[in-house]
Amino acid sequence: MKKEMSDLISGLYPEFLENLQIPIEITKGGACVGADLNLFFSENIAEIKQAREICGGCPLKALCLDYATFAEEYGIWGGTTAGER
């Protein structure tokens, strides 16, 4: 069975989360909490725009971007795409 990234992030597969180093501040206090996580891992321009809008007003945007610059190859983090990072 293929595992979806959004399921992983939402905690469906806790055994895989043990080795991830996503700062707890990002996962608990970000503007993306409660948002459709598929938006952040989409290739659809409209969904990417939606994800960026969510990030735009996030108080943790800089922390998220710092994390993603070194740790994330995919998705929208800190309002940026992988190519922008």
N, C-alpha and C positions, 0 to 999 in steps of 0.2 A: 504494500500500500504506500503510495506517495505521500510524504508528509509536506504540508503547506507551511511556509514561513510564518504566516499569520497564526497558525495553530501553535507553532513553536513559541512564538513571542507571547501568546496569550496563556501559555503554561500547560498546554495539552500534553506535552511530552517532557515532564520535569527531569527525566534522566538525561536529556540532552542539554538542559539549561545549567547543569552543575558546572560545566567548564566555561560557560560564557561569562565575560566580564563586563556586561552592560551595567553602568552605574545605576544604582537603585533610584537615585534622584530622577533619572530620565524616565524610568519605567513607572514611577509612582506619581510624579508631579508635573509631567509634561502636558501640553495642550492636546497631544494625541491620545491621551488616556480616554478610552471610550469611543474613539474614532474607528472607522473601518480600516483595519491595518492593511488590507489589500491595496488601498490607495497609495501606500508608501512603497509598494513593491510592484507597481504597475508600469507598463510601457505605454499606456494610453495617455495621450497629451492632456485630456480633460481631467483625468484622475491625478496626474502629476501636479497639475495646477491646483487642484483641491488640496492635495497634501501640502504643497507650498503655502497655501493660504492658512492652513492650520498651524504650520510652523511659524508663520509670520508674526503672530502675536504671542508666541510661547516665551515664558520667562526663562526657560532652560535651553533656548535655541543655541546659545554660544557653547554651553557645556556639551550638548548633543553633537554639535559640529566638531568640537575638539575630539570627542570620542570617535566619531565616524571617520575623521581624517586619518586616523591610525588603525582603525579596527574594522571598518565596514566597506566591503567591496560593492554591495548592492543596496538599492533602495534610496529613499529620500530620508536624509538625516540632517537636522539643523537647517532645513530649507534648501538643501543642495542635492543634486543628483550625483551619482558615482563619478560621472565624467567631469563634473565641476570640482570635485574634491581632488 
